[in-house]
Amino acid sequence: MSKKYRELMTTFYPVFLNLTGRRCVIIGGGQIAEGKISKLLDSGATIVVISPGATPGIRKFAETGKVELDLRKYRPGDLQDAFLVIAATNDRVVNQEIFEEAETLGVLLNAVDDMPRCSFIAPSIVEKGPVTIAISTGGASPALARKLRETLSGSSDLDWTQATSVLSKARQIVKDKQVAVDPQRWQCCMTPELLSLAKSGRDDEAVELLIDGLMGKDSNGKCSNIAECVSGGCQIRNDASLDTSLSTDDRKNQGRMAQTAGD
């Protein structure tokens, strides 16, 4: 990637938003606008659609009380009290007006296919159970984001979503005990044996196995200090670092991933 191209790209901060009960305004009534509604509804948002025309699907949402539909053109003041706005129009002049109002009010704005007027962009997502994976190229290539989504959707790594309940229970136990556990230790304890127990519905056994590993009862090649994984002190990570299939950059990325673990 050229230096000039990198300088032109906006760097976005990845985040998941709590939209429960928040006013979200969609300007536009076409297929793109309709496609945004379902996910907003799943998020518990209060949705207002403003457009002189609307698809049958949007009208049905309105008839069933799921969205408020205002059949008219956008006008200044429509973003008042909005938390988030989606501009799904093909009119750059209108998008500019929406952008200026959103900037003035400090409202989050996604202008579809109009990156310069976006304060946030919507990622491509993979969902399985309670796990959501967001993929973005920063607007560089939606086609690549979709390709990665399709690839990840068929990945066996998503089998780990079946261990979500086990991991959640273990996390609560650790919090209740007020014990500091290094984030990397969790990764070392997420073994094929643990996944097998979770997939077979043996959650209690899986939680016990995980807690033993996290608390140091089952060292099995792990660091003796559960609060801090010491460089060179963990046989599991030493074995991983000796994997010749991993480049130096890959090993560095593994370290960064452990440090930026999310929820």
N, C-alpha and C positions, 0 to 999 in steps of 0.2 A: 504494500500500500504506500503510495507516494506521500511525502511530507505535506504537499499542498492539499491533497485529498483529506488527510487526517485533520488538517486545520479547518477545513470547511464543514466537517461533521460535528454535530452537536453531541456532547456526552450526556446521556440521561442517567439519572439515579434510579435503579430498579427498586420498586416498592409495591406492596399490595395495599389497597385502600379499603377502609371500612365505610361502606356507603349506606348502611342501615338507617333508614328514615331520612336520608339526605336528599335534597332537591337536585335532581339531575335534568338538565334541559337539552333536548335534541332539536337542532334547527335543521329541518329537512324531512321530507316524508316519503322518500324513495326506498328502494330495496336495501341500500346500505344502512339507512336509518333504521329500518325494520330489523336488520341483522344485529344491531347493537342492543335492542330492547331486551331480548331474552336473558342475556348475561347480566344486564343491569337489574332485572327483576330478581334473578337468582341471588344478587348481592343485597337485596332488600331496599333498593333505592326507590324514591318517590319520583316518578318520571313524568315530564311534561314535554310533549312534542308540538313544535310550532312549524307549520307549513301550510301554504295555500291548498296543497293537495296531499293525499296520503294513499298508500297502498291498501288493498283490502285487508292485509294482515295487520297493519297498524290500526285501521278502523275497528277491526275485531278486538284488538287489545283495549281500545277505548270503550267499545260497547260493553265489555265485560268488567270495566272499571279498573283495569290494570295500569292504564296510563291516562293522563289528561291530554286531550287533543284539541289544539287551538288552530282552526283552519284559516290562517292568514299569514301574511309575510312577516318576517322578523322586523322588529322595530326597537330602537334604543330603550333600555329599561327592562327588556325581557330577561336579562341575566341577574336581575336583582334577587338576592337571597339564594342564588344557585351555588352549589358546592362544586359542581362539575358540569361542563358543557361539551357537547359534541356538535361540530358544524359539519353536517353531511349534505352540503349543497355543492353545486358545480359552478357557483358564481363567486369569483375571486373578490369582487367588489363587496359583496355581502360578507364574505369571510373576513375581509379586512375590517369591516365595521364591527363584526362580532369580536374579532381579535382585540380591537382597541377598547371595547367595553370590558372584555374579560381582564385585560391588563389593568385597567383603571380600578376594577373591583377586586382584583386579586383572585379571580376565579380560574380554576384549572380548565384548560381548553385543549381539545383534540380536534384539529381541522383535518378531515379525511383527505389524504393525498395532497396536503398543503403544509409540508414540514416547517417552513419558516414561521407559520402562524400556530405552531403547536407548543404548548407548555408541557404536554405529556403525550406519549404515544402508546397505543394498545399492542401488547405483545401477542405472538402466536402462542397458544397454550396446549399443554398435554395434561389431561386429567385422568386420574385413576384412584378411585376411592376418595379418601380425604386429601390426597396429594395433588397439588397443582404445580406444574413446571412451566415457567414463562420463558419464552425465547424471543429475543429481539436482535436485530442487526443495526439498531439505531437509525432505521429508515433507509439503510443502504440497499437492502435487497429483501423485500417481502417474500420473494420466491425461495430464497435460501432459508428464511425462517420457517416457511412451510415444509421444505424438504427435511429440515432437522426435526420438525414436529412429527412428520410421518415416520422418520427413522426411529425416534425415541419411543413412539407409540407402540412399536413392535419389539422393543428391547426387553430382554429377560431381566434387566436390572430393575424394572418396575415391579418385579415380584416382591421387592422389599416393601412395597406399599401394604402388603398383607401383614407386615410386622408393626404397622403404625400403632396399634393398640398396645402391644407389648412395650414398645419404646416409650410411649406416653406414660404408661403405668410406672415404668422404671424411672423415668425422669421425675415423676412426682415423689417417688420414694426417696430419691437422692435429695430433692429439695426439702422434704420433710426432715430428713436426717441432718440437713444443713452441712452437707459434705461437699467440698470442692473437688470436682473431677475434671481433669484436663479434657477438652473437646476431642483431642486426637484419640484418647483412650476409648471413647464411644465407638470410634471407627474400628479400632482393634478388636473390640468385643462383639461387633456385628459380624458374626461368623456364619458359615453355611449351616452349621448345626443349629444356631439360633433361628435362622430363617426356616429351616425344615420343621422345627417345633411350632413356629408361628403358623406356617402354612397348613399344618395338620390339626390346628385348633388347640394345641396344648399350651395355651397362653401362660398358665401358672408355672409350668416347668421352664418355659422360655424366660419369663421374668426372673425366676430364681437363678437361672444360668447367667443372665445378663448382669444382675446385681452382684453375683459372686465375682464376676470378672471386673466390674467397675470398682468394687470395694477392695479388691486385692486378695480375696479369699482364694481365687483361682488365678494365680499369676500366669502360668502357662506361657512364658516368653514375653510377658508384658513388663512395663516399668514397675519397679517396686514402689515408686512415689506416685500415688494416684492423682495428686493435685497438679503435677507437672511432668509431662513426658520429657525426659532428659535425652538429649542427643546421644545416640549410641547405647542407650540403656534399654531399648526395647527390641527384642529379637524379631518381632513381627515387622517393625518398620525397617530394621536392618536388612531383612530378607527382601523387602520391597525395594530398598535402595540399590540392592545388588542386581535387580531385574534389568538385564541389558536391553530389554525391549523399550525401556523408558529413557527418553532423552533427558539431558540436564534441565531443559525448560519444563518438561513434564513433571520432574521431581520438585522443581520450584513451585509449579502450579499446585501440586498436591499440598504443599505447605500453606500456600495462600488460601486454598479452599478450606482448610481446617480452621484458619483464622477468621474467615468470613462466613462461617456457618450461620444460616438463618433459621426461621421457624417453620 
